[in-house]
Amino acid sequence: MIGAVDHINLVVSDLERSVKFYTELLG
């Protein structure tokens, strides 16, 4: 169960980083 939560947190943080990257890229 803990592993699943850690995986979700990792995906969410990666998603936020991707959104920030694309937001800066598109201006």
C-alpha distance matrix in Angstrom:
0.0 3.8 5.4 5.2 6.5 8.8 9.9 10.9 12.6 14.4 15.6 16.8 18.6 20.1 21.2 22.9 24.6 25.8 27.1 28.9 30.4 31.7 33.0 35.0 36.1 37.5 38.9
3.8 0.0 3.8 5.4 5.1 6.2 8.6 9.9 10.6 12.3 14.3 15.4 16.6 18.3 19.9 21.2 22.6 24.3 25.7 27.1 28.6 30.3 31.5 33.2 34.5 36.1 37.4
5.4 3.8 0.0 3.8 5.4 5.1 6.1 8.7 9.9 10.5 12.3 14.2 15.4 16.4 18.2 20.0 21.1 22.4 24.2 25.8 26.9 28.5 30.1 31.7 32.7 34.4 35.9
5.2 5.4 3.8 0.0 3.8 5.5 5.0 6.3 8.7 9.8 10.6 12.3 14.3 15.3 16.3 18.4 20.0 20.9 22.4 24.4 25.6 26.8 28.4 30.4 31.2 32.6 34.3
6.5 5.1 5.4 3.8 0.0 3.8 5.4 5.1 6.2 8.6 9.9 10.5 12.3 14.2 15.2 16.5 18.4 19.8 21.0 22.6 24.3 25.7 26.8 28.7 30.0 31.4 32.7
8.8 6.2 5.1 5.5 3.8 0.0 3.8 5.5 5.1 6.1 8.7 9.9 10.6 12.2 14.1 15.4 16.5 18.3 19.9 21.2 22.5 24.4 25.7 27.2 28.4 30.2 31.5
9.9 8.6 6.1 5.0 5.4 3.8 0.0 3.8 5.5 5.1 6.2 8.6 10.0 10.5 12.2 14.3 15.4 16.4 18.3 20.0 21.0 22.4 24.2 25.9 26.7 28.4 30.0
10.9 9.9 8.7 6.3 5.1 5.5 3.8 0.0 3.8 5.4 5.1 6.1 8.6 9.8 10.3 12.2 14.1 15.1 16.3 18.3 19.8 20.9 22.2 24.3 25.3 26.6 28.1
12.6 10.6 9.9 8.7 6.2 5.1 5.5 3.8 0.0 3.8 5.5 5.1 6.1 8.5 9.7 10.6 12.3 14.1 15.3 16.5 18.3 20.0 20.9 22.7 24.1 25.7 26.8
14.4 12.3 10.5 9.8 8.6 6.1 5.1 5.4 3.8 0.0 3.8 5.5 5.3 6.1 8.5 10.0 10.6 12.2 14.3 15.5 16.5 18.4 19.9 21.3 22.4 24.3 25.6
15.6 14.3 12.3 10.6 9.9 8.7 6.2 5.1 5.5 3.8 0.0 3.8 5.5 5.1 6.0 8.6 9.8 10.3 12.1 14.2 15.1 16.3 18.0 19.9 20.7 22.2 23.9
16.8 15.4 14.2 12.3 10.5 9.9 8.6 6.1 5.1 5.5 3.8 0.0 3.8 5.4 5.0 6.2 8.6 9.7 10.4 12.3 14.1 15.3 16.3 18.4 19.7 20.9 22.2
18.6 16.6 15.4 14.3 12.3 10.6 10.0 8.6 6.1 5.3 5.5 3.8 0.0 3.8 5.4 5.1 6.2 8.6 9.9 10.6 12.3 14.4 15.3 16.7 18.3 20.0 21.0
20.1 18.3 16.4 15.3 14.2 12.2 10.5 9.8 8.5 6.1 5.1 5.4 3.8 0.0 3.8 5.5 5.1 6.2 8.6 9.9 10.5 12.3 14.1 15.4 16.3 18.3 19.8
21.2 19.9 18.2 16.3 15.2 14.1 12.2 10.3 9.7 8.5 6.0 5.0 5.4 3.8 0.0 3.8 5.4 5.0 6.1 8.6 9.7 10.6 12.1 14.2 15.1 16.3 18.0
22.9 21.2 20.0 18.4 16.5 15.4 14.3 12.2 10.6 10.0 8.6 6.2 5.1 5.5 3.8 0.0 3.8 5.4 5.1 6.2 8.6 10.0 10.4 12.3 14.1 15.3 16.2
24.6 22.6 21.1 20.0 18.4 16.5 15.4 14.1 12.3 10.6 9.8 8.6 6.2 5.1 5.4 3.8 0.0 3.8 5.5 5.1 6.2 8.7 9.8 10.7 12.2 14.3 15.2
25.8 24.3 22.4 20.9 19.8 18.3 16.4 15.1 14.1 12.2 10.3 9.7 8.6 6.2 5.0 5.4 3.8 0.0 3.8 5.4 5.0 6.2 8.5 10.0 10.3 12.2 14.0
27.1 25.7 24.2 22.4 21.0 19.9 18.3 16.3 15.3 14.3 12.1 10.4 9.9 8.6 6.1 5.1 5.5 3.8 0.0 3.8 5.4 5.2 6.0 8.6 9.7 10.5 11.9
28.9 27.1 25.8 24.4 22.6 21.2 20.0 18.3 16.5 15.5 14.2 12.3 10.6 9.9 8.6 6.2 5.1 5.4 3.8 0.0 3.8 5.6 5.1 6.2 8.5 10.0 10.4
30.4 28.6 26.9 25.6 24.3 22.5 21.0 19.8 18.3 16.5 15.1 14.1 12.3 10.5 9.7 8.6 6.2 5.0 5.4 3.8 0.0 3.8 5.5 5.3 6.0 8.7 9.8
31.7 30.3 28.5 26.8 25.7 24.4 22.4 20.9 20.0 18.4 16.3 15.3 14.4 12.3 10.6 10.0 8.7 6.2 5.2 5.6 3.8 0.0 3.8 5.4 4.8 6.0 8.3
33.0 31.5 30.1 28.4 26.8 25.7 24.2 22.2 20.9 19.9 18.0 16.3 15.3 14.1 12.1 10.4 9.8 8.5 6.0 5.1 5.5 3.8 0.0 3.8 5.4 5.4 6.0
35.0 33.2 31.7 30.4 28.7 27.2 25.9 24.3 22.7 21.3 19.9 18.4 16.7 15.4 14.2 12.3 10.7 10.0 8.6 6.2 5.3 5.4 3.8 0.0 3.8 5.5 4.9
36.1 34.5 32.7 31.2 30.0 28.4 26.7 25.3 24.1 22.4 20.7 19.7 18.3 16.3 15.1 14.1 12.2 10.3 9.7 8.5 6.0 4.8 5.4 3.8 0.0 3.8 5.5
37.5 36.1 34.4 32.6 31.4 30.2 28.4 26.6 25.7 24.3 22.2 20.9 20.0 18.3 16.3 15.3 14.3 12.2 10.5 10.0 8.7 6.0 5.4 5.5 3.8 0.0 3.8
38.9 37.4 35.9 34.3 32.7 31.5 30.0 28.1 26.8 25.6 23.9 22.2 21.0 19.8 18.0 16.2 15.2 14.0 11.9 10.4 9.8 8.3 6.0 4.9 5.5 3.8 0.0
